[in-house]
Amino acid sequence: MEYRRLGNSGLKVSALSLGSWVTFGRQVFFDDAVALMSMAYDAGVNFFDNAEGYEAGLSETIMGEALARLGWRRDSYCVSSKVFSGCVPHPTVLQRGLSRKHIMDACHQALKRLQVEYLDLYFCHRPDKDVPMEEIVTTMHTLVMQGKILYWGTSEWPAVDIMQAYGIAKALHITPPTMEQSEYNMFARTRIEKEYARLYSDAGIGTTVFCPLNSGVLTGKYNEGIPADSRIGMAGFEWLKDMLVSDEGKSRIEKVKKLSVIAHDLGISMTSLALAWLLKNPHVSTIILGASKMVQLEENLKSVAAVPLLNESIMKDIETILQNL
């Protein structure tokens, strides 16, 4: 496993991490969670990602039970949560958003569900225009000073908002945001590669990127149609089926077919090619994997070894196929 600094912080996270979005509490429950987390940990993964909004808190509860069963030393892994959407059906105005009250309440609730005394990483899951930025920044700093979180950051925030938060923290001499969590894959590139460009140098922001395989499209499993056991049949993923049958979706499938030839010639899977391509970006601190099966996770973990195969010539060939930046 490779380890990378989380932005300009001193924290080193595994280049590949394991997340629970879509899987824990929907496809993965306690026994499978233990098995998946154990495989990841044994492979060198030291960061496990979660959020209050994942399956209304059930995802964190399952991960917390798994952590208790596994009994790892607390200083050997990092765990995260995210605050914004709440963890109850139909949350009231007090049970969602980024007010000081909800951030504090959500943090305490996440600690209980995850069965830990502190969160290593805590994300503001979406921007909240109804809350003054200074309130958000000072609340996160308070949690840091209380020892309940170690690093705080954002998820799916515009660059201008991140810079505003950073500027306020610097002006007040308090803890600035350390990381941002956004989608990044071969078909979703603009935010990480262009919009955030100055964040890396000006604010030292690290990235914990999700959806690295474009919801499975970049594995190649949709190249010849939609498998019966794919996540498209799950509630909430109707958009993926609509995308695949659209002109854009058909274009992506054709590109994946061409990319699969490169992967075959290199002797690696399409999955490894897609993940290794992401790891070539030095601004990626960690890629959050979202496996629901052991065989999937095992395949994903192979991607670190594939990075050296992607030389300058191969990267140019990939760019010629993508042509989307």
N, C-alpha and C positions, 0 to 999 in steps of 0.2 A: 504494500500500500504506500502511496505517496501522501505526504502531509504538507499542507499549505497554510500560510498565515492568513487569518481572517482580516483582510484589508491591512491597515497599518497597525493593528493590534498585535499583541504578543501571543495570542491564542493560535495554536496550530490544529487545524481540523483535517480529517481524512478527505482526500480528493473525491471520494465517493462516500455518501452518507445514506441513511435509510429513513424514508418518510412514511407517514401513515395515511396521507390523504387518499381517499377513495377505497383504500384497502382495509385498514383496521376498523372494525365495527360494521363493515359491510361485506367484505369477502374474507377477511382474516379475523379470527377470534383468538382466545387465550392461548391454546396449545400451539397453533400455527405461528402466532406472534412470537412466542418463546423460541420456536425453531428458527424463524427468519432472523430475529435479532441475534441469536446465538451464532448463526452462520456468518452474519455480517461482522460481528464483534471479533470472531476468530480470524476473519480475513483482514482485520486491522481497522475496520470502521469504528470511529469514536464519536460520531454525532448522529443523534436520533431526533427527527423533526416531528412536531405536532402542533396542534392549535385548538383553542376552545371550541371553534366552530365545526371541527371535524366530527361528524355524526353526533352533534349536540353533546360533546364532552365524552362520549363513549370511547372514542379513539384514545384519548388520554387515559381513561380508566383502564383500558386493556393494556396499554403500554406500561402504566404504573404497576399493574399486577405482574406483568412479565418481568419488569426490572426487579421487583421484590423476589420473584421466584429465582431469577438468575443470580442474584446476590453479588453482582460485580462491585468492586471498590468504587465509591462515588467519585474518586479522583481519576478514574480511568476512562470516563466517558462524558459527553456533553448531551444535554437534552434541552429542547426548546418548547416554547408555546407562543401563541399569537393571540392578540386581543383586538376585537372589533365587533364581531357579529353576534356575540353572546352564545350561551350554551343551553338555552331553553327554547321550546317552541314559542313563537310569537313573543319575543322579548319586548319588555316595556322600554321606554326612553331611558330608564336608569340601568337597564341590563344589556346595553349595547353601546357602541361608539367608543370614543377616546376621551371621555371626561375623566377627571381625576378619580371620581368615585368608581367608574366602571373599570378603569385600568387597575386600581388597587384591589377591588373585589375579584376581578378576573384572575389576577396574579395569585391571590390566596387560594382560589378555587382550583387553579391549575396545579399548584403545589400539592394539594390534597389528592387530586386525581392521579397525579404522576408519582405520588408517594416519595417526594424529594424535599429537601429543606431549602433549596434554591434552584433557580433556572439559570442555566449557562447563557442562553440566548433568549431574548424576549422581543417579539416583533409587534409593531403596530400594523395590523393586517391589511388595512386600507387607510387612505387619508380621510380625515373627518373635518369638513369645512365648518361645522357647527362648533368646533372647539378651538379656542385660541392656541396657536402653535406654542407659545410660551408655557401654557398649562400642560401640554403633552410632554414637552421637553423636561420641565421641572419635575413632573410626576415620575418620569422614567429615572431621572437622577436620584430622586428620593428613594426609589426601590433599590438602586445601586448602593446608596449609602446605608440602607437598611440590611444589605447583604442578601436580599431576596432574588436579585438578578445580578449577573456579572457584566453582560453586554446587552445593549438594546439596539434595535434597528427598525427597519420598515419593510413593508411588503407591498409591491405593486403601487409604489408612490411615484409621481412625476419627479424628475430630477430637480425642478425648481423648488418643490416642497422640501426635498431632502436637504438642499443647500440652505433653505431658510431655517430648518431645524438645526443644522450644523452651525450656522451663523449665530443663532440665538444662544446655543450652548457655549460657543467660544466667547461671546460677549459677556455672558454671565459667569464664565469660568467654571462650568459644570460639565458633566459627562455628555459628549456628543454621540450621535448615532454611529455605530460601527459597521453595520451591514445592511444590505437590501436583498430581499428575496423576490425574484421575478422569473417569469417563464423564459426559457432560453433553449432553443434547439435549432436545427438546420433551417426550419421554416419560420422561426420567430426570433429575429436577430436585431432588429432596429434599436430596441430599448437598451440592451446590454452593450451593443457594439457602437452605437452612435449617441443616443440620448444621454447615457450615463458617462460618456467619455471623460468629462472633466471631473466627475466625482472621484475617480480613482486617484488622480493626482492632487486635486484641490482639497478633498475631504478624507482621503484615505479609506474610502468605503470598500468593503469586501462584498462578495456576492455568494448567496446560497441558492443556486438556480434549480427550478423545478420543471416538470414536464419535459425532460430531456429527449424523450422519444416521440414527442408530438402525439401523446395518447396512443402509442403503439404503431402509428403509421410508419415510423422510421425503423421498426423491426423487420418490416417487409411482409408482415402477416396479412396485410390487406392487398398485396400485389395481385392476387388472383381472385379476389372477392372477399366477402365478409364471413369469417369463420363463425360457426354456430355458438361457440363458447366465448366469443369476444365480449368486451365490456359494453359494446353498443346496445346490448339487450338490457343493460341496467338502467333503472330510473335515473333521469338527470343527464343521460348521455345521448339523448335524441339528436342534439346538436352535432355530435360526431358523425352520426349516420348521414345527416343532411350535408355536412361538409364533404364527406367522401363521395357523394353522388353529384356534387356540384362541379363546375368547370375547374375551380381552384383545387378541389380534392383530386380530381382526375389528373391534373397537372402534377400534383405532389406524388401521386402513385407512379407516374411515368418517370419522375426524377429518381424515386427510390429504386425503381427497376435498374436504372443506369448506375446508380450508386452501388447497387448490389453486385454489379460486375466488378467494380473496383475492390469491394470487400472480398469477393471470391478470389480474385487474382492475388490478394494479400494473404489469403488463407485464414481470414477471420470472418465472423458473422457480421451482418448488417448492423446489428445492435452494437457490437464492439466498435465498428467504424463510426457510428453516430456519436457514441459517448466519448471515444478517443478524440474526435474532432472538437468536441466541446472542451476537453482537457487541454487542447493546444492553446486555448485562450488563457493567458496568464492572469487575467482579471477574474477568472472563475475560481473562487475559493473552494467550493465543494458542489458536487452534483448530487441532488437528492433523488435517490432511486425509489421507485414505488412498486415493488414486486409483491405479488399475491401468492406466488408459488416458489418453492425452493429452486426449481430448475431455472426459473426466470432470474432469480437473484444470483445464482451461480454463473449464469451467462453474463449478466451485467458486470459482475466483479472482474471478469476477464479483461475488461476494456483498458485498465491501467497498463497492462502489458502490451497493448496494441499501439500506444501513443508513439513510440519510436519508429513505427512503420510508416507513419504519416509524414513523410519528408516534404520538402518544398514543392517538388514536382507533383506529388499526390494531392497536396492541398490545392494546387492550381487546377488540377483535374476536377476536384470536387467543386471548386468555385465556378468552373465553366459550366458544370451541370446545374448548380443552384441558381446562379444569376439572380439573386433576390436581395441584394444590398446596394 
